Amino acid sequence: MVLLVVAVLNHTEAPAPGDAAPPFEGELLSGEGSLGLADLEGKPAVINFWASWCAPCEDEAPMLREAHEAYGDRVHIVGIDIKDGRTDALEFVERHELTYPSVRDEDGGIYDAYGLTGQPETFFVDENGLILEHVPGPLFRETLFQLLDSMVARTEA
């Protein structure tokens, strides 16, 4: 009973549309260096939380790759690998030919800051760091591209 209470007390609620996206910084999965929310300012961003063992993440990866190819000059697409082994995560990126950056959340700090309950989860963030939309669960192609179109239209207006 005590463990349940502690788990509930430590769970952070996910930020809602209109809230500032929680800052994060993570080691890049491929290559050297790190990437954080501050690096994304000035362009809208799609922040997708994934893991190599997550079946819906397998379905999302090709859509996100396609979105990056279509919108990459106008929208940042960033993956955050959670609860995963580095080798498994790198194999996932290679298998799906993902060219957008992914960071590792080794200590679960980003997971907790975003109030996640599982994966996949995706946050759509405007160029000023405000959350426009949160999709808790799998993305569907139509939803992804509608939200991307909307984000781009906002910045070009």
C-alpha positions as CSV (number, residue, x, y, z in Angstrom):
1,M,0.0,0.0,0.0
2,V,2.8,2.4,0.8
3,L,4.5,1.8,-2.6
4,L,1.3,2.7,-4.4
5,V,1.0,6.0,-2.5
6,V,4.6,6.9,-3.2
7,A,4.2,6.1,-6.9
8,V,1.1,8.2,-7.1
9,L,2.7,11.1,-5.2
10,N,5.8,11.0,-7.5
11,H,3.8,11.0,-10.8
12,T,3.8,14.4,-12.5
13,E,0.8,15.3,-14.6
14,A,1.5,15.8,-18.3
15,P,1.6,19.4,-19.4
16,A,-1.5,20.5,-21.3
17,P,-2.0,22.6,-24.4
18,G,-1.0,26.2,-23.6
19,D,1.5,25.1,-21.0
20,A,5.2,25.6,-21.5
21,A,7.0,22.5,-22.6
22,P,9.2,21.2,-19.7
23,P,12.9,21.9,-20.5
24,F,15.0,18.9,-21.2
25,E,18.5,18.0,-22.2
26,G,19.7,14.6,-23.3
27,E,22.6,12.8,-24.8
28,L,22.2,12.2,-28.6
29,L,21.6,8.6,-29.3
30,S,23.6,8.7,-32.6
31,G,26.8,10.8,-32.6
32,E,28.2,13.0,-29.9
33,G,26.8,15.9,-27.9
34,S,23.3,16.6,-26.5
35,L,20.1,18.2,-27.6
36,G,17.6,20.1,-25.5
37,L,14.4,22.0,-25.7
38,A,16.3,25.3,-25.9
39,D,17.9,24.0,-29.1
40,L,14.5,23.8,-30.7
41,E,13.4,27.4,-30.2
42,G,12.4,29.4,-33.2
43,K,10.7,26.5,-35.0
44,P,7.8,24.3,-34.0
45,A,8.7,20.9,-32.8
46,V,7.3,17.4,-32.6
47,I,8.7,15.6,-29.5
48,N,8.0,11.8,-29.8
49,F,8.7,9.5,-26.9
50,W,9.5,5.9,-28.0
51,A,11.2,2.7,-27.2
52,S,12.6,-0.1,-29.5
53,W,10.3,-2.7,-27.8
54,C,7.1,-0.7,-28.3
55,A,4.9,-2.1,-31.0
56,P,3.0,1.1,-31.7
57,C,6.4,2.9,-31.9
58,E,7.3,0.5,-34.8
59,D,4.2,1.7,-36.7
60,E,4.9,5.4,-35.9
61,A,8.6,5.4,-37.0
62,P,8.0,5.3,-40.8
63,M,5.4,8.1,-40.5
64,L,7.8,10.3,-38.4
65,R,10.6,9.6,-40.9
66,E,8.2,10.7,-43.7
67,A,7.2,13.8,-41.7
68,H,10.8,14.7,-41.2
69,E,11.5,14.4,-44.9
70,A,8.5,16.6,-45.8
71,Y,8.7,19.2,-43.0
72,G,12.3,19.0,-41.6
73,D,13.2,22.5,-42.8
74,R,10.2,24.0,-41.1
75,V,9.6,21.8,-38.1
76,H,12.0,20.0,-35.7
77,I,11.2,16.4,-35.2
78,V,12.9,14.9,-32.1
79,G,12.7,11.4,-30.7
80,I,13.2,10.7,-27.0
81,D,14.2,7.1,-26.3
82,I,13.0,5.9,-23.0
83,K,13.4,2.7,-20.9
84,D,15.6,1.1,-23.6
85,G,19.0,-0.3,-24.1
86,R,21.3,1.8,-26.2
87,T,22.1,-1.0,-28.7
88,D,18.4,-1.8,-29.1
89,A,17.6,1.8,-29.7
90,L,20.4,2.2,-32.3
91,E,19.1,-0.9,-34.1
92,F,15.6,0.6,-34.1
93,V,16.9,3.9,-35.6
94,E,18.9,2.0,-38.2
95,R,16.0,-0.4,-39.1
96,H,13.6,2.5,-39.7
97,E,16.2,4.8,-41.3
98,L,15.5,7.6,-39.0
99,T,17.5,10.7,-39.8
100,Y,15.9,13.1,-37.2
101,P,17.7,13.3,-33.9
102,S,16.9,11.2,-30.9
103,V,18.1,11.6,-27.4
104,R,18.4,9.1,-24.5
105,D,16.4,9.5,-21.3
106,E,18.6,7.2,-19.3
107,D,17.5,8.3,-15.8
108,G,13.8,8.9,-16.6
109,G,14.0,12.6,-15.8
110,I,12.5,13.7,-19.2
111,Y,9.8,11.0,-18.8
112,D,8.9,12.3,-15.4
113,A,9.0,16.0,-16.4
114,Y,6.5,15.3,-19.2
115,G,4.2,13.2,-16.9
116,L,4.3,10.2,-19.2
117,T,2.3,7.1,-18.6
118,G,3.8,4.9,-21.4
119,Q,4.9,5.1,-24.9
120,P,4.5,6.2,-27.5
121,E,3.5,9.7,-26.5
122,T,3.9,12.8,-28.6
123,F,3.9,16.6,-27.9
124,F,3.5,19.2,-30.5
125,V,5.2,22.4,-29.4
126,D,5.2,25.9,-31.0
127,E,8.2,27.9,-31.9
128,N,8.0,29.7,-28.5
129,G,8.0,26.4,-26.5
130,L,4.3,26.2,-25.7
131,I,2.5,22.9,-26.1
132,L,-0.1,22.9,-28.8
133,E,-1.2,19.3,-28.6
134,H,-0.4,16.1,-26.6
135,V,-1.2,12.7,-28.1
136,P,-1.0,10.1,-25.3
137,G,-0.7,6.9,-27.3
138,P,-0.1,6.0,-30.9
139,L,-0.1,8.7,-33.7
140,F,-2.2,8.1,-36.8
141,R,-1.0,9.4,-40.1
142,E,-3.9,11.7,-40.8
143,T,-3.6,13.3,-37.3
144,L,0.2,13.7,-37.6
145,F,0.1,15.5,-40.9
146,Q,-2.9,17.7,-40.0
147,L,-1.1,18.9,-36.9
148,L,2.1,19.5,-38.9
149,D,0.1,21.5,-41.5
150,S,-1.5,23.5,-38.7
151,M,1.9,24.2,-37.0
152,V,3.5,25.3,-40.3
153,A,0.5,27.5,-41.2
154,R,0.8,29.3,-37.7
155,T,4.4,30.1,-38.3
156,E,3.9,31.3,-41.9
157,A,1.0,33.5,-41.0
